[in-house]
Amino acid sequence: MYLSSFIHRDDLFDIAERWLLGRLEPDDGLRVTQILICDGFVLGQTLEAMLRVLLERVHGKVFKQKRIQFKGQLRDAICSSPLDGSARIHDLVRLYNTNPEFFYREAPINGSICIDDENRLLGLYRVKRPRRIAEKANRYVANWIFRLVQNRAKEMAWERAKDHNVPLEELITPQNLMDSEFVRAEKDIAKMFKDNKIQLDKSALKIDDVGGIKIVASTEKLSLLEKELSEQLNIRVNERESFSGSYQATSLVIEVVWDPDYVCRRYMDLRAWRKYLNRGLSEIELKKGLEPLLEGSKPTLKLELILSTFPDMVESELGNSLHEERIVAQRDNKLYRGYIPMNVEFLIEYLLAVGVCPHTNIERLPIKIWGRYLPDTVIDHIRALYGMPDFDLFC
């Protein structure tokens, strides 16, 4: 995984790559913890500052900011906004109020919403949770490894064609043989991980939306904002995707310059070190400020910026394009469901859990790419990071 929303993304990628190859170094736990504390704070402050800049450009009015931890809080804010839209919006809000628990109210979210004096939802930002990062790493690695396995299986077919002295396109392969060759190819790729003979592709494993902002406004205001973005000296639009159909919005990947002086000052003003007291670093270290952790950091980071009208926002949170159902569909529509990408998900989830647990000492990697595991395995190892005992019903 290459998390472009992090300022130490290369360091984190190097650690993740080594772990995927089964190599653990003594200070990995400490380094992961430092990165998640530092980069997480930088990302949060940059998101908040960027959201304020964008909202002032779009709406030009005073607004209040409110932290949210569950999707129900976001959906309540939507329903509390002035509903001056279509009958469809009123129907969706009425449906939600009839049975709010049906709409994944308890789904966690780490972010903030902005509302004006009339309770109108203007925008929000969020930081993707570790579980979702691990799931996305699974999908990206699955697609990448699927191509590797396919290429290896083609090599096997070419070798058989050569043995039979026929062109590859004329080779007839029974389905059972194709299946067995795919399994053998997967084992070959797993062995390459075990033997440290594989190198991950950063470009194929890049995740740009760990930090995300959504601006809610009229089509005209959103179009004007998108035009003005190119005029901002500290914002660069790297990618643009327009969604239509059941889900409608414009998604931009923007690269922004973050402000070290502002972020370091905010860290001390907010006494932010108090949030990290149970993360394996001493209080003395944390009170030194963010500056000691910034060495080797990048001057820019990438964010996802979503531009949405209010009706489309309602549809995405309450209607046909319900966000959580899109997530479920992504999980179900994988090209490749082998044990390797599942192990990647387990290992990345474990790596991120190490960065937020109460200690930094990791004695071994509990997941190997070339092994096979159940979800219970990684759950037990994450529980162990927090000193939580097993809870068997019968002893």
N, C-alpha and C positions, 0 to 999 in steps of 0.2 A: 504494500500500500504506500502510495506517495501522496501525503496529505498536503496539498498546496495552500491550505488555509493556515498552516503552521509555519513559523519563521525558522524552526530548526528541522525542516522537513527532510533534508538530506541525512542528517544524523539519525532521525527516527527510521527512515527507510533502510539505512545501513543495518540498524539493530534488527528490524523486522526481517530483512533478508537473511542475516546470520541465523536468526532463530528458525526460520523456515528451512535452513540447511542443517539445523540441529546443533549450532554452535552458540554456546552461552559464555560470555565473559564476566569476570567477577563484579565489575561496576555497572553492569547493564541495568539492574534494578534501580540503582541510584540515578543513572542518566535518564531513564524513561520517566522517573518521578519528576526530575528537574524540568524536563521538556514539557510534560503535561501541565505542570504548575505555571511555568513561564509562558508557554505558547497559548495555553488556555486563557490566561489573564489578558495577554496582548490581543488575542482574537476577540474576546468579549468586549474590551474597551474600544477596539477598532470598529466592531459592528455597531456599538451604541453611538459612537461619534459619527459614523458614516450614515446611519439611519437618520440622525438629526439633521445632517446637511441635506440629505435627499428630501426629507419631509418639508423642510423650510423652503426648498426650491419649488416643490409641488404645491403645497397647501398654504405656505406663508402665514400660519396661524399658531397660536399657543396650543400645546398639547401636553397631556399627562402620560407618564410612562409607568407601566405596571408589570412586575415580574409574574410569569406564569410557569407552573410546573406540570400541569395536566391539560390535555386537549379540551376538556370540558370547560376550562376557563376561557379559552379562545372562542369556543362555540357559543358560550354564554355572552361574550362580548359582541359577537356577530349579531346575535338575536336582540341585544340591547341597543344596537345601532338604529337610527331612524330608518324605517323600512319604506323608503319612497320609491320602490322599484315595482316590478311586475307582480302579477298574481302568483307566478311561480315562486318568487322569493317568499311571499306571505305563506304559501302552502308548505314550503320546506321548513320555515321557522315554526309553523304550527305543528308540523309532524315531529320536529325535534322536541318541542315543549311537551308533546303528548307522551313521548317515551325517550328521554334523553340518554338513558343507559344503553340504548341500542346503537348509539353513535360513538362508541369507544371513548367515553368520557374519561376513563382512567388511564388512557394512553399517555405515557410521560412525554414531556417536552421541556427543554431547557432554553428559556428565552424571555422576551419582553414584548408587550403590545403597547401601542401608542393610540390614545383616543383624545378627541377634542372636548370642548366644554359641553357639546351636545351628545356625548357618548358615541360619536361616530368613530368607527375603527379606521385609522389612517394608515397603519402599517405595523410591522413587527420584525423582530429578528430572532434567530434561534441558532444554537450550536448543536450539531448532530450528536446524538448519544452514542456511547461506545458500542452498544449492541448493534445499532444501525450501521456504524462504520464497519464493524466486523462482517455484517451481512453483505454490505456493498463490496468489501474486499473479496468475499467469497465469489460473488458474481463476476467481478472483473478477472480474478484469477481463473475462475472456471472457463471463461471465454478464451483466455490466453492459453491455458493448458489444453483445452479442447483442440485448439489449432495444432499444438505440439503433438498431441496424441494422434490426431488425424494425419499429420505429416509422417509420423513414425509408422502408422498403419499403411500408408501409401508406399513407404519404403519397403515394407514387408511384401506388399503385393507386387512391387516392381521386382523384388528378388525372386518371387515365385514365377513371375512372367519370364524372367531371364532363364530360370532353371528349365522351364518348359519351351524355351526358344520361341515365344510368341510376343507380339507387341502388347503393352499394358492394356490398351483400349480393347483388345480382343480376349483378354483374360476373363474367364467366367469363374466367379467365386461364389460358392454357396453361402447363404446367409449365416449359417452356424460357424463357418470358417471366418467370415468377416467379423462376427461377434468375438470369437476367440482371439483374433489378431488385435482387435481393439483393446481387449483385456490385457494381452501381452504388452501392447504398446504403453498402456497406462502403467504397468509394472516397471517397464523400462524407464519411463519418466520419473517415477517414484525413486528408482535406484539412482538416477542422476542427482536428485536432491540429496539422497543419503551419501553419495560419493562426492558431494560438493562440486559437481560438474555442470551446474546450471546457473545461469545469471538472469535475474529478474529484469523485466522490461519496464522501466519507470513510466514511459509514455503510455503503456497499456494498462498500468495499475494506478494511474493518477486519479485522485478523488478531489474534485474542485469545490464541492458543496458542503464541506464540514461546517463552514459558517455561511448562513443564508439570511437575506433580507427580502421582505415582501413589501412593496408599496401598493396601496389601494387608492385608486383615483379614477377619474373619467378617462375615456379613451384619448381625448384631446390632450389632457394634462400629461398622460403617460407618454404620448408621442413626443411632446415637447421636451419632457425630461430625457428621453432616450437621445434626442438630438443634442441636448445640452451636455450629455455625458462626455462626448468627444472633445468638448471645450474645456473640461476640467483637467488641469495639469497633473493631478495626482490620481487620476482614474483612467484606466485603459480597458476598453472592451475587447476581450480575447475571443469570445464565442457568443453566438446568438442562435436561439432556437425558438421558433414560434409553434405553439401547440394549438390544435383545433380539434373539433369533435366533442366528446363528453368532457374533456378537460381543456380549458382554454386559458392561455397565459403566454407571456413572453419571458423566456429565461435567458439571462445574460451571465456570462462568467466575466467578472471584472477583476482587474489587478489594481490594488491600491497601495500607496505608500503609507506606512503607519508611522506614527510620531513617537519616537522613544522617550523624549523629554516629557511629553504629556502622559504617556502610559506609566512611566516610572513615578511621576508625581502623583498620579491617581492611586497607584499601589500604596504609597505611604499615607496619602490623605484619607483613603478609605480604611486604612489599617488592614489591608487585604490579607496580610500574612496570617491573621487569625483564622481564616478559612482553611488554611493548610496545615494546622498544627498536628493533625492526626494522619500525616502523609509520609512519615518516615524521616523528615528533615527536622532538625532541632529548631527551637524557637529563636535561638541566637542567630542561626543561619538565615531564617526567614525574615528577621527584623533588619537584616543588612540591606534589604530592598531588592529590586528586580535586576539592578545593574550587573551583579556578579553572574547572573544566569544568561545574559544576553550575548556572550561571546560566541562568535560564529553564526549569528542570526542573519537572516535575509532582510533586506530593506523593504521588500514588498510581500504581500500575501494576496491570495485569490479568494473571492467570495462569489456566491451565487446571488444574483439580483433578479427577483421575480416581479414583473409588472402585471397587475391584475385589476380589473374593474371590480366593484363591489358585487354585482350579480355573479360574476365568475368565481369570486371568492366564496360566496354562499354555496355555489354549486360544488366547489371543490371540498368544502367542509361538511356539507349537509346533503348533497344531491348525488347525481349519477356518477360523479368522479371523486367520490369520497376518498380522502387521502389514504386512509389505512387499507382500503380495499385495493388501491393501486399498489401498495406495498406487498400485499398478499399475492397479487397477480404477478409481480416481479419475481417473487420467490418461486412461484409455480411454473414460470416460463423460462427455466434455465435450459440452455443448450446441452449442458453436461452436468450430470449429477453424481460423478464419481466420488471416491472417498478422499481424493487429494484436496479439492476445493473445500470440502467440509472440514478437513483438518486445518486448512488455512483459516477458516472462520473461527474455529475453536482456539487456535493459537493466537490470532490477533485479539480476540476477546480477552484471552488470558493476559496478553501483553498490556493491554489498556487497563485491565484490572490491577496489574502490578503497579502501574503508575498512580493509582489512587488508594492503594491499601495502606495500612498503618506501618509498614516496614519496607525496606529496600533490599533485603537479603534474599536472593533467589538461588537455591542450591542446584536445581536442575530444571530442564524443560520437560513438562509432563506430557506434551503432545509432540509426536514426530510425524512429519508429512507422509512417511512411508508406512505408518502404522494404521490401525483401524480402531475407532473409539465411538462410544455412545455419548450423547449430550450430557448424561449423568457424570461422565468422567470430568469434563471441564468444569461443571457446576461444583463438584466436590473439591477440585483443586482451587477454585476461586473462593469457596467457603473457607478453605484452609488458610488462604492469605489473610483472612480476617479473624483467624483463630476460632471459627465456628465449628462446634463438634458435629459429628454425624448424628442423625436422628432416626435410627432404626426403631421400628415399633417393638420388635421382639429381640431380646438378647439371650 
